[in-house]
């Protein structure tokens, strides 16, 4: 019996991907640091008629990826799909942010993704067809003032995903990176959208929408998935605008994060 493993699976896009996978008949391994939420999410997933096991784990702990790998081996969980969803974002001027917050963001968004992928790669290679889906952002190609570290971490995810996709293109493993725009996942997300005004609402999507588009793109072998027509348009424009023009425009658009 094979499973899909999803990190950060209790809320937002991660939870929506888990629900979508369950609707497709896929068995699930869910990882989250939220001990209060994870059991109920697993129970709801089982109600859809698939196997679902949960592991409460803070993946930023030094030995956490090894613990995850050991949990899989001890329980004979075979995995043919990895969804690296877990991540965190925080805005504000670079000088005003706490170094500990920035280091945590880099560790969770990048270090964890790399180590979990590295440790699961031998398992993924065992199956006839396997998949890796990494969660980046529309901001991967937009180095945003006042979100300097966050957008850098998402650019890392984007670049890393494309690079290993090329390395693995003749293997059994298909790698995709999804770059969603604004997604309404929680009260903090609503606060950010309110700060941006109407332009954010035009681009905004819900987790279930992103999950459906992401999985459809993954199974079609699409390397870069940008949910939403307007988001895809902005993604393309962001990659071709002259740097000086782009950065000046982005500073004006995202000045609201200056005091976030």
FILO-266002 format. One record per residue: residue in one letter; x, y, z of N, C-alpha, C in turn. Coordinates in Angstrom, 3 decimals. Layout:
> r|n_east|n_north|n_up|ca_east|ca_north|ca_up|c_east|c_north|c_up
> a|X|Y|Z|X|Y|Z|X|Y|Z .
...
This chain:
> r|n_east|n_north|n_up|ca_east|ca_north|ca_up|c_east|c_north|c_up
> x|0.849|-1.200|0.000|0.000|0.000|0.000|0.880|1.243|0.000 .
> x|0.605|2.162|-0.911|1.418|3.377|-1.021|0.650|4.582|-0.484 .
> x|1.424|5.597|-0.090|0.858|6.785|0.521|1.398|8.049|-0.146 .
> x|0.641|9.124|0.039|1.105|10.476|-0.265|1.430|11.151|1.059 .
> x|2.625|11.722|1.161|3.039|12.397|2.391|2.937|13.904|2.194 .
> x|2.250|14.576|3.121|2.047|16.025|3.037|2.530|16.667|4.322 .
> x|3.406|17.652|4.218|3.846|18.402|5.393|2.970|19.646|5.545 .
> x|2.811|20.081|6.784|1.957|21.243|7.046|0.528|20.993|6.611 .
> x|-0.018|19.836|7.041|-1.270|19.346|6.459|-2.521|19.697|7.241 .
> x|-2.409|20.486|8.295|-3.576|20.745|9.154|-4.429|21.927|8.697 .
> x|-3.840|22.837|7.941|-4.543|24.072|7.611|-4.279|24.481|6.168 .
> x|-5.091|25.410|5.702|-4.830|26.075|4.428|-4.662|25.157|3.247 .
> x|-3.652|25.448|2.426|-3.429|24.706|1.189|-3.082|23.249|1.483 .
> x|-2.286|23.008|2.527|-1.915|21.634|2.863|-3.115|20.774|3.171 .
> x|-4.024|21.288|3.965|-5.244|20.553|4.287|-6.100|20.345|3.041 .
> x|-6.196|21.379|2.206|-6.988|21.276|0.976|-6.406|20.228|0.030 .
> x|-5.078|20.160|-0.060|-4.443|19.138|-0.895|-4.736|17.744|-0.332 .
> x|-4.693|17.613|0.997|-5.010|16.325|1.622|-6.438|15.901|1.292 .
> x|-7.369|16.820|1.391|-8.771|16.506|1.096|-8.959|16.138|-0.373 .
> x|-8.255|16.846|-1.257|-8.352|16.562|-2.685|-7.750|15.190|-2.998 .
> x|-6.618|14.885|-2.377|-5.996|13.569|-2.575|-6.914|12.453|-2.100 .
> x|-7.561|12.671|-0.951|-8.481|11.667|-0.421|-9.642|11.437|-1.379 .
> x|-10.149|12.520|-1.967|-11.240|12.400|-2.937|-10.813|11.613|-4.178 .
> x|-9.498|11.599|-4.444|-8.957|10.836|-5.568|-8.619|9.393|-5.170 .
> x|-8.886|9.049|-3.915|-8.639|7.695|-3.446|-7.215|7.429|-3.007 .
> x|-6.455|8.482|-2.718|-5.056|8.324|-2.318|-4.935|8.213|-0.798 .
> x|-4.149|7.265|-0.334|-3.872|7.131|1.094|-2.875|8.205|1.523 .
> x|-2.978|8.618|2.788|-2.236|9.810|3.201|-1.442|9.627|4.482 .
> x|-0.269|10.260|4.501|0.521|10.463|5.706|0.605|11.976|5.910 .
> x|0.085|12.451|7.030|0.016|13.882|7.276|0.957|14.264|8.414 .
> x|1.737|15.317|8.200|2.703|15.781|9.192|2.380|17.216|9.566 .
> x|2.316|17.471|10.869|2.031|18.817|11.360|2.561|18.949|12.775 .
> x|2.858|20.183|13.181|3.262|20.413|14.572|2.065|20.746|15.456 .
> x|0.879|20.700|14.891|-0.345|21.063|15.620|-1.000|19.811|16.198 .
> x|-0.681|19.511|17.445|-1.189|18.296|18.077|-2.687|18.352|18.346 .
> x|-3.246|19.561|18.428|-4.681|19.696|18.678|-5.496|19.450|17.413 .
> x|-4.935|19.819|16.272|-5.672|19.785|15.003|-5.502|18.475|14.237 .
> x|-4.312|17.909|14.274|-3.997|16.785|13.384|-4.912|15.572|13.551 .
> x|-5.217|15.129|14.779|-6.091|13.942|14.914|-7.455|14.109|14.252 .
> x|-8.050|15.287|14.383|-9.374|15.504|13.784|-9.290|15.559|12.266 .
> x|-8.213|16.131|11.727|-8.036|16.155|10.274|-7.873|14.735|9.743 .
> x|-7.074|13.926|10.426|-6.882|12.531|10.003|-8.195|11.758|10.051 .
> x|-8.970|11.988|11.102|-10.254|11.297|11.246|-11.199|11.674|10.111 .
> x|-11.229|12.949|9.765|-12.087|13.400|8.667|-11.651|12.796|7.339 .
> x|-10.345|12.682|7.136|-9.822|12.078|5.908|-10.200|10.601|5.831 .
> x|-10.088|9.902|6.949|-10.469|8.479|6.967|-11.942|8.295|6.616 .
> x|-12.743|9.287|6.959|-14.159|9.231|6.641|-14.432|9.248|5.150 .
> x|-13.414|9.590|4.359|-13.566|9.594|2.903|-13.209|8.244|2.293 .
> x|-12.876|7.274|3.159|-12.650|5.914|2.672|-11.224|5.580|2.309 .
> x|-10.252|6.368|2.796|-8.849|6.076|2.515|-8.095|5.915|3.833 .
> x|-6.901|5.327|3.750|-6.037|5.221|4.910|-5.401|6.582|5.193 .
> x|-5.269|6.910|6.464|-4.645|8.186|6.823|-3.977|8.050|8.183 .
> x|-2.692|8.367|8.230|-1.934|8.349|9.476|-1.291|9.717|9.671 .
> x|-1.215|10.145|10.924|-0.655|11.454|11.230|0.554|11.368|12.128 .
> x|1.467|12.309|11.953|2.649|12.415|12.804|2.772|13.854|13.276 .
> x|2.693|14.050|14.585|2.892|15.383|15.160|4.388|15.609|15.294 .
> x|4.895|16.606|14.584|6.343|16.807|14.532|6.662|18.239|14.120 .
> x|7.553|18.869|14.856|8.070|20.180|14.467|9.275|19.930|13.570 .
> x|9.095|20.120|12.288|10.131|19.773|11.322|11.371|20.652|11.407 .
> x|11.311|21.744|12.170|12.501|22.584|12.324|13.448|22.059|13.405 .
> x|13.005|21.086|14.184|13.909|20.479|15.170|15.030|19.742|14.433 .
> x|16.250|19.807|14.942|17.406|19.268|14.213|17.257|17.824|13.736 .
> x|16.626|16.982|14.547|16.512|15.561|14.186|15.163|15.202|13.562 .
> x|14.313|16.222|13.308|12.943|15.936|12.858|12.871|15.190|11.522 .
> x|13.585|15.611|10.468|13.496|14.855|9.214|13.921|13.393|9.367 .
> x|14.929|13.158|10.226|15.349|11.774|10.481|14.260|11.018|11.231 .
> x|13.588|11.701|12.153|12.474|11.089|12.881|11.343|10.718|11.933 .
> x|11.052|11.597|10.991|10.024|11.333|9.979|10.388|10.095|9.159 .
> x|11.623|10.031|8.719|12.076|8.895|7.924|11.992|7.599|8.727 .
> x|12.385|7.643|9.990|12.350|6.461|10.846|10.905|5.994|11.080 .
> x|10.004|6.951|11.261|8.577|6.639|11.432|8.043|5.881|10.222 .
> x|8.415|6.326|9.039|7.988|5.649|7.819|8.535|4.219|7.752 .
> x|9.829|4.067|8.059|10.457|2.751|7.975|9.878|1.788|8.997 .
> x|9.696|2.264|10.230|9.196|1.398|11.296|7.771|0.915|11.037 .
> x|6.996|1.717|10.305|5.600|1.363|10.026|5.391|0.818|8.609 .
> x|6.503|0.643|7.892|6.444|0.120|6.512|5.543|0.970|5.616 .
> x|5.620|2.295|5.805|4.858|3.191|4.952|5.633|3.432|3.652 .
> x|5.058|3.028|2.539|5.672|3.283|1.234|5.074|4.570|0.663 .
> x|5.935|5.437|0.166|5.492|6.748|-0.310|5.875|6.924|-1.777 .
> x|4.884|7.261|-2.600|5.175|7.554|-4.010|4.811|8.994|-4.389 .
> x|4.464|9.797|-3.375|4.190|11.210|-3.638|4.512|12.025|-2.394 .
> x|5.305|13.074|-2.585|5.705|13.971|-1.503|5.216|15.371|-1.823 .
> x|4.485|15.962|-0.876|4.030|17.348|-1.011|4.716|18.171|0.071 .
> x|5.693|18.976|-0.328|6.398|19.868|0.593|5.608|21.171|0.695 .
> x|4.674|21.188|1.630|3.785|22.340|1.766|4.157|23.253|2.921 .
> x|4.732|22.703|3.980|4.939|23.477|5.198|5.791|24.726|4.923 .
> x|5.388|25.829|5.541|6.119|27.079|5.355|5.487|28.194|6.161 .
> x|6.185|29.308|6.237|5.699|30.446|7.001|6.183|31.727|6.338 .
> x|5.411|32.802|6.502|5.792|34.090|5.937|5.648|35.199|6.956 .
> x|6.507|36.208|6.845|6.418|37.373|7.723|6.984|38.573|7.004 .
> x|6.313|39.718|7.161|6.736|40.926|6.477|7.216|42.003|7.420 .
> x|7.709|43.091|6.835|8.255|44.212|7.586|9.583|44.620|6.970 .
> x|10.111|45.746|7.367|11.426|46.138|6.850|12.467|45.151|7.364 .
> x|13.459|44.911|6.546|14.509|43.952|6.906|15.166|44.333|8.231 .
> x|15.455|45.636|8.416|16.150|46.095|9.622|15.309|45.943|10.886 .
> x|13.990|45.941|10.721|13.120|45.885|11.902|12.766|44.473|12.334 .
> x|13.048|43.496|11.482|12.683|42.110|11.807|13.672|41.490|12.778 .
> x|13.185|40.535|13.555|14.048|39.813|14.482|14.828|38.739|13.719 .
> x|16.126|38.644|14.012|16.952|37.646|13.334|16.429|36.236|13.563 .
> x|15.941|35.967|14.766|15.412|34.633|15.060|14.235|34.293|14.158 .
> x|13.370|35.286|13.881|12.223|35.052|13.001|12.679|34.754|11.581 .
> x|13.680|35.479|11.110|14.166|35.260|9.748|14.858|33.903|9.626 .
> x|15.623|33.528|10.635|16.298|32.235|10.599|15.294|31.082|10.633 .
> x|14.248|31.249|11.426|13.208|30.218|11.487|12.516|30.075|10.131 .
> x|12.226|31.220|9.486|11.565|31.200|8.188|12.432|30.491|7.149 .
> x|13.726|30.783|7.133|14.627|30.140|6.181|14.745|28.642|6.456 .
> x|14.780|28.289|7.731|14.903|26.875|8.082|13.656|26.092|7.674 .
> x|12.479|26.631|8.012|11.239|25.922|7.704|10.959|25.892|6.207 .
> x|11.133|27.026|5.550|10.776|27.122|4.129|11.785|26.440|3.216 .
> x|13.053|26.372|3.638|14.102|25.872|2.739|14.831|24.646|3.269 .
> x|15.445|24.764|4.451|16.235|23.645|4.964|15.408|22.379|5.127 .
> x|14.207|22.540|5.685|13.328|21.384|5.898|12.948|20.756|4.568 .
> x|12.575|21.573|3.603|12.185|21.065|2.286|13.318|20.260|1.656 .
> x|14.534|20.790|1.723|15.668|20.102|1.105|15.942|18.770|1.801 .
> x|15.964|18.768|3.135|16.307|17.528|3.837|15.221|16.472|3.719 .
> x|13.962|16.878|3.813|12.880|15.905|3.670|12.905|15.294|2.266 .
> x|13.105|16.131|1.261|13.191|15.633|-0.115|14.362|14.671|-0.270 .
> x|15.496|15.047|0.270|16.702|14.207|0.173|16.490|12.849|0.822 .
> x|15.873|12.841|1.998|15.682|11.602|2.737|14.628|10.702|2.089 .
> x|13.638|11.304|1.411|12.576|10.496|0.800|12.883|10.076|-0.630 .
> x|13.905|10.665|-1.226|14.202|10.368|-2.633|14.439|8.878|-2.895 .
> x|15.212|8.172|-2.071|15.385|6.727|-2.329|14.067|5.954|-2.307 .
> x|13.163|6.336|-1.407|11.852|5.684|-1.355|11.048|5.986|-2.612 .
> x|11.057|7.233|-3.056|10.308|7.627|-4.251|10.827|6.902|-5.500 .
> x|12.122|6.595|-5.520|12.714|5.927|-6.679|12.295|4.459|-6.793 .
> x|11.726|3.905|-5.739|11.342|2.486|-5.748|10.089|2.203|-6.563 .
> x|9.303|3.219|-6.827|7.984|3.004|-7.420|8.000|3.268|-8.926 .
> x|7.006|2.710|-9.586|6.935|2.870|-11.043|6.779|4.331|-11.430 .
> x|5.958|5.065|-10.679|5.784|6.490|-10.925|5.636|7.211|-9.592 .
> x|6.425|8.251|-9.402|6.374|9.031|-8.174|6.340|10.523|-8.492 .
> x|5.937|11.303|-7.484|5.743|12.740|-7.685|6.280|13.530|-6.494 .
> x|6.811|14.713|-6.797|7.169|15.699|-5.774|6.476|17.007|-6.139 .
> x|5.723|17.557|-5.198|5.064|18.850|-5.391|5.572|19.801|-4.317 .
> x|6.219|20.879|-4.742|6.751|21.879|-3.816|5.926|23.158|-3.880 .
> x|5.646|23.723|-2.709|4.844|24.938|-2.625|5.738|26.165|-2.583 .
> x|5.693|26.937|-3.649|6.406|28.207|-3.694|5.367|29.331|-3.641 .
> x|5.508|30.339|-4.450|4.607|31.485|-4.410|4.717|32.272|-5.707 .
> x|3.680|33.011|-6.013|3.734|33.973|-7.115|4.910|34.925|-6.923 .
> x|5.278|35.149|-5.673|6.349|36.082|-5.338|7.740|35.486|-5.569 .
> x|7.820|34.262|-6.076|9.112|33.628|-6.340|9.946|34.423|-7.331 .
> x|9.285|35.099|-8.256|10.017|35.913|-9.242|9.866|37.402|-8.954 .
> x|9.322|37.726|-7.774|9.096|39.125|-7.397|9.798|39.396|-6.061 .
> x|11.037|39.874|-6.079|11.748|40.152|-4.834|11.143|41.361|-4.129 .
> x|10.198|41.108|-3.246|9.386|42.184|-2.688|10.085|42.950|-1.579 .
> x|10.177|44.268|-1.709|10.593|45.086|-0.576|9.613|44.867|0.580 .
> x|10.125|44.825|1.794|9.354|44.612|3.021|8.921|43.152|3.211 .
> x|9.308|42.303|2.260|9.142|40.855|2.446|10.390|40.171|1.898 .
> x|11.530|40.791|2.165|12.778|40.384|1.518|13.141|38.927|1.783 .
> x|13.095|38.510|3.027|13.511|37.147|3.350|12.471|36.136|2.869 .
> x|11.205|36.451|3.073|10.158|35.517|2.638|10.228|35.270|1.137 .
> x|10.294|36.332|0.345|10.319|36.130|-1.101|11.606|35.437|-1.543 .
> x|12.698|35.657|-0.811|13.940|34.945|-1.123|13.778|33.448|-0.867 .
> x|13.083|33.089|0.213|12.877|31.663|0.496|12.015|31.015|-0.588 .
> x|11.042|31.748|-1.090|10.166|31.183|-2.117|10.866|31.116|-3.478 .
> x|11.789|32.046|-3.715|12.611|31.963|-4.918|13.512|30.738|-4.848 .
> x|14.024|30.443|-3.653|14.833|29.238|-3.442|14.028|27.987|-3.789 .
> x|12.801|27.902|-3.289|11.945|26.734|-3.561|11.722|26.584|-5.065 .
> x|11.466|27.705|-5.715|11.229|27.718|-7.166|12.459|27.209|-7.925 .
> x|13.636|27.785|-7.605|14.864|27.411|-8.302|15.254|25.968|-8.008 .
> x|15.153|25.569|-6.756|15.475|24.196|-6.358|14.587|23.189|-7.092 .
> x|13.306|23.501|-7.174|12.358|22.595|-7.823|12.669|22.420|-9.300 .
> x|12.941|23.523|-9.993|13.259|23.424|-11.417|14.555|22.652|-11.639 .
> x|15.531|22.867|-10.762|16.821|22.204|-10.919|16.704|20.688|-10.738 .
> x|16.016|20.258|-9.669|15.925|18.806|-9.470|14.966|18.172|-10.471 .
> x|13.994|18.957|-10.963|13.105|18.440|-12.013|13.910|18.083|-13.256 .
> x|14.889|18.925|-13.565|15.747|18.663|-14.729|16.639|17.448|-14.466 .
> x|17.176|17.349|-13.269|18.029|16.210|-12.926|17.258|14.885|-13.015 .
> x|15.977|14.946|-12.667|15.184|13.714|-12.567|14.288|13.470|-13.780 .
> x|14.446|14.258|-14.833|13.479|14.186|-15.937|13.466|12.841|-16.660 .
> x|14.556|12.079|-16.578|14.572|10.765|-17.218|14.350|9.642|-16.209 .
> x|13.917|10.012|-15.008|13.651|9.025|-13.965|12.152|8.790|-13.844 .
> x|11.771|8.057|-12.811|10.356|7.793|-12.556|9.692|8.896|-11.748 .
> x|10.466|9.928|-11.365|9.953|10.979|-10.465|9.674|12.259|-11.238 .
> x|8.447|12.732|-11.123|8.042|13.995|-11.742|7.996|15.075|-10.657 .
> x|8.646|16.205|-10.920|8.729|17.293|-9.943|8.000|18.523|-10.467 .
> x|7.121|19.075|-9.642|6.399|20.299|-9.995|6.502|21.294|-8.851 .
> x|6.436|22.573|-9.198|6.393|23.633|-8.196|5.153|24.475|-8.458 .
> x|4.373|24.714|-7.415|3.159|25.518|-7.559|3.413|26.893|-6.951 .
> x|2.994|27.923|-7.679|3.260|29.307|-7.294|1.941|30.072|-7.185 .
> x|1.201|29.877|-6.089|-0.082|30.574|-5.949|0.103|32.046|-5.605 .
> x|-0.897|32.840|-5.989|-0.954|34.227|-5.563|-1.615|34.293|-4.201 .
> x|-2.322|35.383|-3.896|-2.982|35.495|-2.589|-3.996|34.370|-2.385 .
> x|-3.898|33.711|-1.236|-4.812|32.622|-0.896|-5.406|32.916|0.473 .
> x|-6.709|32.886|0.556|-7.389|33.183|1.815|-7.412|31.923|2.674 .
> x|-6.440|31.821|3.591|-6.320|30.617|4.414|-6.652|30.862|5.884 .
> x|-6.500|32.104|6.356|-6.717|32.370|7.778|-6.962|33.865|8.005 .
> x|-7.142|34.239|9.258|-7.433|35.633|9.600|-6.285|36.555|9.229 .
> x|-5.045|36.051|9.361|-3.881|36.872|9.009|-3.861|37.164|7.510 .
> x|-4.232|36.152|6.714|-4.306|36.364|5.271|-5.361|37.389|4.904 .
> x|-6.494|37.347|5.595|-7.556|38.320|5.358|-7.079|39.727|5.708 .
> x|-6.307|39.842|6.770|-5.762|41.137|7.178|-4.841|41.707|6.106 .
> x|-3.988|40.848|5.538|-3.072|41.304|4.483|-3.841|41.750|3.249 .
> x|-4.869|41.008|2.882|-5.652|41.364|1.702|-6.405|42.669|1.917 .
> x|-6.912|42.863|3.116|-7.603|44.108|3.427|-6.653|45.286|3.306 .
> x|-5.414|45.102|3.730|-4.412|46.170|3.634|-4.126|46.540|2.184 .
> x|-4.173|45.554|1.306|-3.914|45.804|-0.116|-5.115|46.399|-0.842 .
> x|-6.290|46.222|-0.304|-7.478|46.753|-0.954|-7.968|45.862|-2.076 .
> x|-8.640|46.481|-3.049|-9.330|45.746|-4.111|-8.435|44.913|-4.992 .
> x|-7.188|45.361|-5.218|-6.329|44.627|-6.157|-6.013|43.215|-5.666 .
> x|-5.951|43.053|-4.335|-5.680|41.733|-3.787|-6.861|40.792|-3.996 .
> x|-8.077|41.319|-3.882|-9.267|40.494|-4.036|-9.397|39.957|-5.458 .
> x|-8.901|40.716|-6.435|-8.965|40.276|-7.827|-8.140|39.002|-8.033 .
> x|-7.005|38.919|-7.333|-6.092|37.793|-7.493|-6.381|36.651|-6.522 .
> x|-7.170|36.922|-5.483|-7.355|35.980|-4.391|-8.047|34.692|-4.826 .
> x|-7.544|33.566|-4.264|-8.154|32.266|-4.501|-8.333|31.570|-3.164 .
> x|-9.109|30.489|-3.170|-9.322|29.697|-1.962|-8.446|28.441|-2.010 .
> x|-8.096|27.896|-0.839|-7.216|26.720|-0.813|-7.687|25.560|-1.680 .
> x|-8.981|25.294|-1.691|-9.492|24.172|-2.486|-9.241|24.382|-3.978 .
> x|-9.364|25.635|-4.434|-9.087|25.940|-5.840|-7.624|25.674|-6.171 .
> x|-6.747|26.152|-5.309|-5.304|25.976|-5.522|-4.943|24.495|-5.506 .
> x|-5.519|23.763|-4.565|-5.229|22.334|-4.462|-5.611|21.589|-5.739 .
> x|-6.784|21.861|-6.271|-7.252|21.185|-7.485|-6.334|21.487|-8.669 .
> x|-6.008|22.763|-8.846|-5.148|23.150|-9.970|-3.745|22.574|-9.803 .
> x|-3.241|22.591|-8.566|-1.892|22.081|-8.302|-1.791|20.598|-8.615 .
> x|-2.762|19.816|-8.166|-2.703|18.375|-8.389|-2.938|18.003|-9.847 .
> x|-3.837|18.722|-10.494|-4.045|18.472|-11.924|-2.755|18.733|-12.702 .
> x|-2.083|19.844|-12.376|-0.826|20.166|-13.046|0.262|19.153|-12.734 .
> x|0.327|18.720|-11.479|1.323|17.734|-11.070|1.175|16.444|-11.861 .
> x|-0.052|15.928|-11.942|-0.274|14.655|-12.619|-0.142|14.764|-14.139 .
> x|-0.195|15.972|-14.667|0.056|16.181|-16.097|1.536|16.406|-16.392 .
> x|2.348|16.448|-15.331|3.780|16.641|-15.520|4.187|18.076|-15.759 .
> x|3.357|19.018|-15.346|3.673|20.435|-15.537|4.690|20.880|-14.497 .
> x|5.777|21.472|-14.935|6.841|21.836|-13.987|6.474|23.039|-13.122 .
> x|5.931|24.076|-13.734|5.566|25.287|-12.997|4.059|25.475|-13.101 .
> x|3.401|25.564|-11.962|1.946|25.686|-11.915|1.596|26.994|-11.228 .
> x|0.930|27.883|-11.950|0.505|29.170|-11.379|-1.018|29.220|-11.448 .
> x|-1.700|28.981|-10.333|-3.168|28.955|-10.336|-3.771|30.333|-10.612 .
> x|-4.727|30.368|-11.527|-5.433|31.610|-11.824|-4.846|32.333|-13.021 .
> x|-5.714|32.762|-13.947|-5.249|33.415|-15.184|-4.485|34.694|-14.887 .
> x|-5.029|35.554|-14.024|-4.370|36.823|-13.729|-3.056|36.614|-12.992 .
> x|-3.032|35.651|-12.096|-1.787|35.344|-11.403|-0.716|34.889|-12.391 .
> x|-1.116|34.039|-13.330|-0.177|33.556|-14.339|0.335|34.715|-15.202 .
> x|-0.549|35.664|-15.477|-0.154|36.835|-16.267|0.863|37.679|-15.506 .
> x|0.603|37.931|-14.221|1.533|38.702|-13.399|2.868|37.975|-13.252 .
> x|2.810|36.650|-13.158|4.028|35.851|-13.051|4.902|36.055|-14.283 .
> x|4.269|36.049|-15.447|5.010|36.217|-16.698|5.547|37.638|-16.827 .
> x|4.711|38.628|-16.508|5.136|40.026|-16.583|6.312|40.273|-15.639 .
> x|6.223|39.687|-14.426|7.281|39.874|-13.446|8.628|39.346|-13.899 .
> x|8.609|38.360|-14.785|9.868|37.767|-15.244|10.494|38.523|-16.408 .
> x|9.731|39.443|-17.042|10.271|40.138|-18.215|10.442|41.646|-18.018 .
> x|9.858|42.221|-16.981|10.015|43.654|-16.738|11.467|43.994|-16.407 .
> x|11.962|45.137|-16.874|13.295|45.578|-16.460|13.362|45.692|-14.933 .
> x|14.494|45.329|-14.372|14.628|45.251|-12.915|14.287|46.571|-12.234 .
> x|14.815|47.684|-12.726|14.564|48.974|-12.075|13.086|49.329|-12.070 .
> x|12.431|49.071|-13.185|10.995|49.354|-13.289|10.223|48.449|-12.342 .
> x|10.568|47.174|-12.359|9.871|46.197|-11.516|10.016|46.537|-10.038 .
> x|11.238|46.835|-9.607|11.467|47.070|-8.183|10.782|48.340|-7.696 .
> x|10.777|49.367|-8.508|10.100|50.613|-8.126|8.602|50.392|-7.994 .
> x|8.042|49.634|-8.922|6.611|49.336|-8.887|6.267|48.471|-7.671 .
> x|7.090|47.478|-7.394|6.831|46.583|-6.270|6.916|47.320|-4.933 .
> x|7.844|48.257|-4.837|7.961|49.021|-3.590|6.686|49.795|-3.308 .
> x|6.120|50.391|-4.343|4.873|51.159|-4.173|3.714|50.227|-3.809 .
> x|3.647|49.077|-4.480|2.533|48.153|-4.256|2.574|47.503|-2.874 .
> x|3.781|47.257|-2.374|3.910|46.497|-1.128|4.386|47.352|0.039 .
> x|4.249|48.635|-0.091|4.629|49.543|0.997|3.773|49.297|2.238 .
> x|2.609|48.695|2.032|1.724|48.406|3.177|2.375|47.450|4.171 .
> x|3.370|46.672|3.719|4.039|45.738|4.612|5.149|46.401|5.421 .
> x|5.404|47.670|5.154|6.498|48.364|5.827|6.330|48.351|7.335 .
> x|5.101|48.425|7.775|4.807|48.413|9.203|4.039|47.177|9.627 .
> x|4.140|46.102|8.774|3.394|44.858|9.051|3.882|44.229|10.348 .
